[in-house]
């Protein structure tokens, strides 16, 4: 998230307020898996 413009970082901080770092990591891991599953089903790849 360090590469995000400040406005997006601010919104992300608001949305994830109250989550522990472990919960944020778990959410990111699940979202990567969802994206990977979608790309496999669509015949593409995650880059």
Buried (B, 14 or more C-beta within 10 A) or exposed (E): EEEEEEEEEEEEEEEBEEEEEEEEEEEEEEEEEEEEEEEEEEEEEEE
